[in-house]
Amino acid sequence: MTAKVYGIPNCDSVKKAIASLKNSNIEVVFHDFKKYGVPAELLDQWISTFGLEKLINRKGTTWRGLDESLQGKAQSPEGAKALLLEYPSIIKRPVVEFNGVLSIGQTDFSIGNS
């Protein structure tokens, strides 16, 4: 089994998710937003699946560092998409695709022994 994890490598939530997946013997393919950007072809799906309120991390330092006019762009799907592509660090992390299911912000992928 393989999971695709999207995020930034120094994010604690991303690190926890990757460790949990590997501890469950799940192969991890990591997509680094800092190196490769946000996959624009997937962003519409993420917006549709999670909604802007859940997808945008309004508590993080990157979001808080944006001026109000940039933050205001996040009110519409089109503006939010442009903002997320330009500032991928405002995406709540990690985004994980595993077994055909998308999750966001989940860090525990323990399988089995319950």
Backbone as JSON Lines, residues from 0, in Angstrom:
{"i":0,"aa":"M","n":[0.84,-1.18,0.0],"ca":[0.0,0.0,0.0],"c":[0.88,1.24,0.0]}
{"i":1,"aa":"T","n":[0.41,2.26,-0.7],"ca":[1.14,3.51,-0.81],"c":[0.22,4.68,-0.49]}
{"i":2,"aa":"A","n":[0.76,5.66,0.22],"ca":[0.04,6.9,0.51],"c":[0.83,8.05,-0.09]}
{"i":3,"aa":"K","n":[0.13,9.04,-0.6],"ca":[0.78,10.25,-1.09],"c":[0.52,11.34,-0.07]}
{"i":4,"aa":"V","n":[1.59,11.94,0.43],"ca":[1.5,12.98,1.44],"c":[1.96,14.29,0.82]}
{"i":5,"aa":"Y","n":[1.12,15.32,0.96],"ca":[1.42,16.65,0.43],"c":[1.64,17.58,1.61]}
{"i":6,"aa":"G","n":[2.71,18.38,1.55],"ca":[2.97,19.32,2.63],"c":[4.36,19.91,2.53]}
{"i":7,"aa":"I","n":[4.86,20.36,3.67],"ca":[6.22,20.89,3.73],"c":[7.0,20.05,4.74]}
{"i":8,"aa":"P","n":[8.28,19.8,4.46],"ca":[9.03,18.83,5.25],"c":[9.26,19.22,6.7]}
{"i":9,"aa":"N","n":[9.28,20.5,7.03],"ca":[9.57,20.89,8.41],"c":[8.31,21.04,9.26]}
{"i":10,"aa":"C","n":[7.15,20.67,8.74],"ca":[5.88,20.75,9.47],"c":[5.74,19.54,10.39]}
{"i":11,"aa":"D","n":[5.49,19.79,11.68],"ca":[5.36,18.7,12.65],"c":[4.22,17.76,12.3]}
{"i":12,"aa":"S","n":[3.1,18.3,11.82],"ca":[1.96,17.45,11.45],"c":[2.31,16.53,10.29]}
{"i":13,"aa":"V","n":[3.05,17.04,9.34],"ca":[3.49,16.22,8.2],"c":[4.43,15.12,8.69]}
{"i":14,"aa":"K","n":[5.36,15.49,9.55],"ca":[6.3,14.5,10.1],"c":[5.56,13.39,10.84]}
{"i":15,"aa":"K","n":[4.56,13.78,11.66],"ca":[3.79,12.79,12.42],"c":[3.01,11.86,11.49]}
{"i":16,"aa":"A","n":[2.4,12.42,10.45],"ca":[1.63,11.6,9.51],"c":[2.54,10.61,8.79]}
{"i":17,"aa":"I","n":[3.69,11.07,8.32],"ca":[4.62,10.19,7.62],"c":[5.1,9.08,8.55]}
{"i":18,"aa":"A","n":[5.44,9.43,9.79],"ca":[5.9,8.42,10.75],"c":[4.79,7.39,11.02]}
{"i":19,"aa":"S","n":[3.56,7.85,11.18],"ca":[2.44,6.95,11.44],"c":[2.21,6.0,10.27]}
{"i":20,"aa":"L","n":[2.26,6.54,9.07],"ca":[2.08,5.71,7.87],"c":[3.19,4.66,7.77]}
{"i":21,"aa":"K","n":[4.42,5.08,7.96],"ca":[5.55,4.15,7.87],"c":[5.49,3.1,8.97]}
{"i":22,"aa":"N","n":[5.05,3.5,10.17],"ca":[4.9,2.53,11.26],"c":[3.84,1.49,10.97]}
{"i":23,"aa":"S","n":[2.92,1.82,10.08],"ca":[1.87,0.88,9.66],"c":[2.26,0.16,8.38]}
{"i":24,"aa":"N","n":[3.56,0.21,8.04],"ca":[4.11,-0.44,6.84],"c":[3.45,0.04,5.56]}
{"i":25,"aa":"I","n":[3.16,1.32,5.51],"ca":[2.6,1.93,4.3],"c":[3.7,2.76,3.66]}
{"i":26,"aa":"E","n":[3.93,2.5,2.39],"ca":[4.93,3.26,1.64],"c":[4.43,4.69,1.48]}
{"i":27,"aa":"V","n":[5.34,5.65,1.61],"ca":[4.98,7.06,1.52],"c":[5.68,7.71,0.34]}
{"i":28,"aa":"V","n":[4.9,8.41,-0.47],"ca":[5.43,9.27,-1.52],"c":[5.14,10.7,-1.05]}
{"i":29,"aa":"F","n":[6.19,11.49,-0.89],"ca":[6.03,12.83,-0.34],"c":[6.13,13.87,-1.44]}
{"i":30,"aa":"H","n":[5.16,14.78,-1.48],"ca":[5.17,15.9,-2.41],"c":[5.42,17.17,-1.6]}
{"i":31,"aa":"D","n":[6.58,17.75,-1.8],"ca":[7.02,18.93,-1.05],"c":[6.53,20.2,-1.75]}
{"i":32,"aa":"F","n":[5.62,20.93,-1.07],"ca":[5.1,22.18,-1.63],"c":[6.2,23.19,-1.9]}
{"i":33,"aa":"K","n":[7.23,23.19,-1.05],"ca":[8.31,24.18,-1.2],"c":[9.13,23.93,-2.47]}
{"i":34,"aa":"K","n":[9.34,22.66,-2.8],"ca":[10.14,22.32,-3.98],"c":[9.31,22.27,-5.25]}
{"i":35,"aa":"Y","n":[8.11,21.7,-5.17],"ca":[7.34,21.4,-6.37],"c":[6.05,22.2,-6.51]}
{"i":36,"aa":"G","n":[5.74,23.02,-5.51],"ca":[4.51,23.81,-5.55],"c":[3.29,22.94,-5.3]}
{"i":37,"aa":"V","n":[2.15,23.57,-5.39],"ca":[0.87,22.87,-5.2],"c":[0.44,22.33,-6.55]}
{"i":38,"aa":"P","n":[0.05,21.06,-6.63],"ca":[-0.44,20.53,-7.91],"c":[-1.77,21.2,-8.28]}
{"i":39,"aa":"A","n":[-1.7,22.14,-9.2],"ca":[-2.88,22.92,-9.56],"c":[-4.05,22.05,-10.0]}
{"i":40,"aa":"E","n":[-3.74,20.93,-10.64],"ca":[-4.8,20.05,-11.12],"c":[-5.54,19.37,-9.97]}
{"i":41,"aa":"L","n":[-4.9,19.29,-8.8],"ca":[-5.54,18.69,-7.63],"c":[-6.22,19.72,-6.73]}
{"i":42,"aa":"L","n":[-5.83,20.98,-6.86],"ca":[-6.34,22.01,-5.95],"c":[-7.85,22.16,-6.03]}
{"i":43,"aa":"D","n":[-8.41,22.11,-7.24],"ca":[-9.87,22.19,-7.37],"c":[-10.55,21.05,-6.62]}
{"i":44,"aa":"Q","n":[-9.97,19.86,-6.71],"ca":[-10.53,18.7,-6.0],"c":[-10.45,18.91,-4.5]}
{"i":45,"aa":"W","n":[-9.33,19.44,-4.02],"ca":[-9.19,19.69,-2.58],"c":[-10.19,20.74,-2.11]}
{"i":46,"aa":"I","n":[-10.37,21.8,-2.9],"ca":[-11.34,22.84,-2.54],"c":[-12.74,22.24,-2.49]}
{"i":47,"aa":"S","n":[-13.06,21.42,-3.47],"ca":[-14.38,20.79,-3.53],"c":[-14.58,19.81,-2.37]}
{"i":48,"aa":"T","n":[-13.55,19.02,-2.06],"ca":[-13.65,18.0,-1.02],"c":[-13.7,18.6,0.38]}
{"i":49,"aa":"F","n":[-12.81,19.54,0.66],"ca":[-12.66,20.05,2.02],"c":[-13.36,21.37,2.27]}
{"i":50,"aa":"G","n":[-13.55,22.17,1.21],"ca":[-14.07,23.52,1.38],"c":[-12.94,24.46,1.8]}
{"i":51,"aa":"L","n":[-13.12,25.73,1.5],"ca":[-12.07,26.71,1.78],"c":[-11.82,26.89,3.27]}
{"i":52,"aa":"E","n":[-12.87,26.8,4.07],"ca":[-12.7,27.0,5.52],"c":[-11.77,25.96,6.13]}
{"i":53,"aa":"K","n":[-11.86,24.74,5.65],"ca":[-11.02,23.66,6.19],"c":[-9.64,23.63,5.51]}
{"i":54,"aa":"L","n":[-9.58,23.98,4.24],"ca":[-8.34,23.88,3.48],"c":[-7.33,24.96,3.86]}
{"i":55,"aa":"I","n":[-7.82,26.14,4.17],"ca":[-6.92,27.26,4.48],"c":[-6.63,27.29,5.97]}
{"i":56,"aa":"N","n":[-5.36,27.26,6.31],"ca":[-4.92,27.31,7.7],"c":[-4.79,28.78,8.11]}
{"i":57,"aa":"R","n":[-5.84,29.29,8.73],"ca":[-5.86,30.7,9.13],"c":[-5.16,30.94,10.47]}
{"i":58,"aa":"K","n":[-4.64,29.88,11.09],"ca":[-3.95,30.03,12.37],"c":[-2.43,30.1,12.21]}
{"i":59,"aa":"G","n":[-1.94,29.75,11.02],"ca":[-0.5,29.68,10.81],"c":[0.15,31.04,10.63]}
{"i":60,"aa":"T","n":[1.46,31.05,10.76],"ca":[2.22,32.3,10.65],"c":[2.19,32.89,9.24]}
{"i":61,"aa":"T","n":[2.15,32.03,8.23],"ca":[2.11,32.56,6.86],"c":[0.82,33.34,6.63]}
{"i":62,"aa":"W","n":[-0.32,32.75,7.05],"ca":[-1.61,33.44,6.89],"c":[-1.61,34.76,7.66]}
{"i":63,"aa":"R","n":[-1.17,34.72,8.9],"ca":[-1.19,35.92,9.73],"c":[-0.26,36.99,9.18]}
{"i":64,"aa":"G","n":[0.74,36.58,8.41],"ca":[1.67,37.54,7.82],"c":[1.17,38.2,6.55]}
{"i":65,"aa":"L","n":[0.08,37.68,5.99],"ca":[-0.48,38.27,4.77],"c":[-1.29,39.52,5.13]}
{"i":66,"aa":"D","n":[-1.21,40.54,4.27],"ca":[-2.03,41.72,4.56],"c":[-3.5,41.42,4.27]}
{"i":67,"aa":"E","n":[-4.37,42.25,4.78],"ca":[-5.81,42.01,4.7],"c":[-6.32,41.89,3.27]}
{"i":68,"aa":"S","n":[-5.72,42.63,2.35],"ca":[-6.18,42.55,0.96],"c":[-5.9,41.17,0.37]}
{"i":69,"aa":"L","n":[-4.75,40.59,0.71],"ca":[-4.46,39.23,0.24],"c":[-5.36,38.22,0.93]}
{"i":70,"aa":"Q","n":[-5.56,38.35,2.22],"ca":[-6.46,37.45,2.94],"c":[-7.87,37.52,2.36]}
{"i":71,"aa":"G","n":[-8.28,38.69,1.93],"ca":[-9.61,38.87,1.35],"c":[-9.81,38.08,0.07]}
{"i":72,"aa":"K","n":[-8.72,37.79,-0.64],"ca":[-8.83,37.0,-1.86],"c":[-9.38,35.6,-1.58]}
{"i":73,"aa":"A","n":[-9.22,35.14,-0.35],"ca":[-9.63,33.78,0.01],"c":[-11.14,33.64,0.12]}
{"i":74,"aa":"Q","n":[-11.89,34.71,-0.07],"ca":[-13.35,34.65,0.04],"c":[-14.01,33.96,-1.14]}
{"i":75,"aa":"S","n":[-13.35,33.97,-2.29],"ca":[-13.92,33.32,-3.48],"c":[-13.04,32.14,-3.87]}
{"i":76,"aa":"P","n":[-13.63,31.1,-4.46],"ca":[-12.82,29.95,-4.88],"c":[-11.69,30.33,-5.84]}
{"i":77,"aa":"E","n":[-11.97,31.25,-6.77],"ca":[-10.95,31.64,-7.74],"c":[-9.8,32.37,-7.06]}
{"i":78,"aa":"G","n":[-10.15,33.33,-6.19],"ca":[-9.13,34.08,-5.46],"c":[-8.34,33.18,-4.51]}
{"i":79,"aa":"A","n":[-9.06,32.29,-3.85],"ca":[-8.41,31.37,-2.92],"c":[-7.44,30.46,-3.66]}
{"i":80,"aa":"K","n":[-7.84,29.97,-4.82],"ca":[-6.97,29.09,-5.59],"c":[-5.68,29.82,-5.96]}
{"i":81,"aa":"A","n":[-5.79,31.05,-6.42],"ca":[-4.59,31.83,-6.77],"c":[-3.71,32.04,-5.54]}
{"i":82,"aa":"L","n":[-4.34,32.32,-4.41],"ca":[-3.6,32.54,-3.17],"c":[-2.89,31.27,-2.71]}
{"i":83,"aa":"L","n":[-3.58,30.13,-2.78],"ca":[-3.0,28.85,-2.37],"c":[-1.85,28.44,-3.27]}
{"i":84,"aa":"L","n":[-1.95,28.75,-4.55],"ca":[-0.86,28.43,-5.47],"c":[0.37,29.3,-5.18]}
{"i":85,"aa":"E","n":[0.12,30.56,-4.81],"ca":[1.23,31.48,-4.54],"c":[1.84,31.26,-3.15]}
{"i":86,"aa":"Y","n":[0.99,30.92,-2.19],"ca":[1.43,30.73,-0.8],"c":[1.02,29.34,-0.31]}
{"i":87,"aa":"P","n":[1.68,28.29,-0.76],"ca":[1.26,26.94,-0.4],"c":[1.33,26.65,1.11]}
{"i":88,"aa":"S","n":[2.08,27.43,1.85],"ca":[2.18,27.2,3.29],"c":[0.88,27.5,4.03]}
{"i":89,"aa":"I","n":[-0.09,28.14,3.37],"ca":[-1.36,28.39,4.05],"c":[-2.34,27.23,3.91]}
{"i":90,"aa":"I","n":[-1.93,26.18,3.21],"ca":[-2.77,24.99,3.13],"c":[-2.6,24.2,4.42]}
{"i":91,"aa":"K","n":[-3.72,23.82,5.02],"ca":[-3.68,22.99,6.23],"c":[-2.98,21.68,5.85]}
{"i":92,"aa":"R","n":[-2.11,21.22,6.74],"ca":[-1.3,20.05,6.43],"c":[-1.49,18.97,7.49]}
{"i":93,"aa":"P","n":[-1.19,17.77,7.05],"ca":[-0.9,17.32,5.68],"c":[-2.18,17.01,4.92]}
{"i":94,"aa":"V","n":[-2.07,17.05,3.6],"ca":[-3.1,16.49,2.74],"c":[-2.59,15.1,2.37]}
{"i":95,"aa":"V","n":[-3.4,14.08,2.63],"ca":[-2.97,12.71,2.39],"c":[-3.99,12.01,1.5]}
{"i":96,"aa":"E","n":[-3.48,11.33,0.47],"ca":[-4.31,10.49,-0.38],"c":[-3.9,9.05,-0.09]}
{"i":97,"aa":"F","n":[-4.85,8.27,0.43],"ca":[-4.57,6.89,0.81],"c":[-5.8,6.04,0.55]}
{"i":98,"aa":"N","n":[-5.6,4.97,-0.2],"ca":[-6.72,4.07,-0.56],"c":[-7.87,4.81,-1.23]}
{"i":99,"aa":"G","n":[-7.54,5.79,-2.05],"ca":[-8.56,6.54,-2.78],"c":[-9.32,7.56,-1.96]}
{"i":100,"aa":"V","n":[-8.88,7.78,-0.71],"ca":[-9.55,8.72,0.18],"c":[-8.61,9.87,0.5]}
{"i":101,"aa":"L","n":[-9.13,11.08,0.47],"ca":[-8.36,12.26,0.84],"c":[-8.63,12.62,2.29]}
{"i":102,"aa":"S","n":[-7.58,13.01,3.0],"ca":[-7.75,13.54,4.34],"c":[-6.9,14.79,4.47]}
{"i":103,"aa":"I","n":[-7.28,15.61,5.43],"ca":[-6.51,16.83,5.67],"c":[-6.33,17.01,7.18]}
{"i":104,"aa":"G","n":[-5.1,17.27,7.58],"ca":[-4.81,17.49,8.99],"c":[-4.72,16.23,9.82]}
{"i":105,"aa":"Q","n":[-4.91,15.08,9.22],"ca":[-4.85,13.82,9.96],"c":[-3.4,13.4,10.14]}
{"i":106,"aa":"T","n":[-3.03,13.01,11.35],"ca":[-1.65,12.6,11.6],"c":[-1.52,11.16,12.07]}
{"i":107,"aa":"D","n":[-2.64,10.52,12.42],"ca":[-2.58,9.14,12.92],"c":[-3.2,8.19,11.89]}
{"i":108,"aa":"F","n":[-2.36,7.32,11.37],"ca":[-2.8,6.34,10.38],"c":[-2.54,4.92,10.88]}
{"i":109,"aa":"S","n":[-2.64,4.73,12.18],"ca":[-2.4,3.42,12.77],"c":[-3.4,2.41,12.23]}
{"i":110,"aa":"I","n":[-2.89,1.25,11.85],"ca":[-3.74,0.2,11.3],"c":[-3.6,-1.04,12.18]}
{"i":111,"aa":"G","n":[-4.74,-1.67,12.44],"ca":[-4.64,-2.98,13.08],"c":[-4.97,-2.98,14.54]}
{"i":112,"aa":"N","n":[-4.3,-3.72,15.27],"ca":[-4.42,-4.19,16.64],"c":[-5.34,-3.41,17.56]}
{"i":113,"aa":"S","n":[-6.64,-3.48,17.34],"ca":[-7.55,-2.88,18.3],"c":[-8.51,-3.89,18.84]}
